[in-house]
């Protein structure tokens, strides 16, 4: 089973920036699309951004123009650059393969907490 380890979360003020990272334990990372997802308190997990194996990106409307997803296949690492953060961006951020987006918690990592305050 592939392990995905997220890091980079922190507490920041509105308008600040953070860069999240996700390291995969297996080489299948490089041939698969990847995505960032987040779960706010009391809400369902939602897609934030996805990137294909060749670099084609897609974003949730709420983060377009503020977040940038990227990947380094040689390092098996996925990134999420988050700028102009808003309190509504608060939540636990996870990385995963899009084909596991609706999978049970068993197929998700620990995530990394992002807290944005006014």
Rosetta blueprint (number, residue, H / E / L):
1 X L
2 X L
3 X L
4 X E
5 X E
6 X E
7 X E
8 X L
9 X L
10 X L
11 X E
12 X E
13 X E
14 X L
15 X L
16 X L
17 X L
18 X E
19 X E
20 X E
21 X E
22 X E
23 X E
24 X E
25 X L
26 X L
27 X H
28 X H
29 X H
30 X H
31 X H
32 X L
33 X L
34 X E
35 X E
36 X E
37 X E
38 X E
39 X E
40 X L
41 X L
42 X L
43 X L
44 X L
45 X L
46 X E
47 X E
48 X E
49 X E
50 X E
51 X E
52 X L
53 X L
54 X L
55 X L
56 X L
57 X E
58 X E
59 X E
60 X L
61 X L
62 X L
63 X L
64 X L
65 X L
66 X L
67 X E
68 X E
69 X E
70 X E
71 X E
72 X E
73 X H
74 X H
75 X H
76 X L
77 X E
78 X E
79 X E
80 X E
81 X E
82 X E
83 X L
84 X L
85 X L
86 X L
87 X H
88 X H
89 X H
90 X L
91 X E
92 X E
93 X E
94 X E
95 X E
96 X E
97 X L
98 X H
99 X H
100 X H
101 X L
102 X L
103 X L
104 X L
105 X H
106 X H
107 X H
108 X L
109 X L
110 X L
111 X L
112 X E
113 X E
114 X E
115 X E
116 X E
117 X E
118 X L
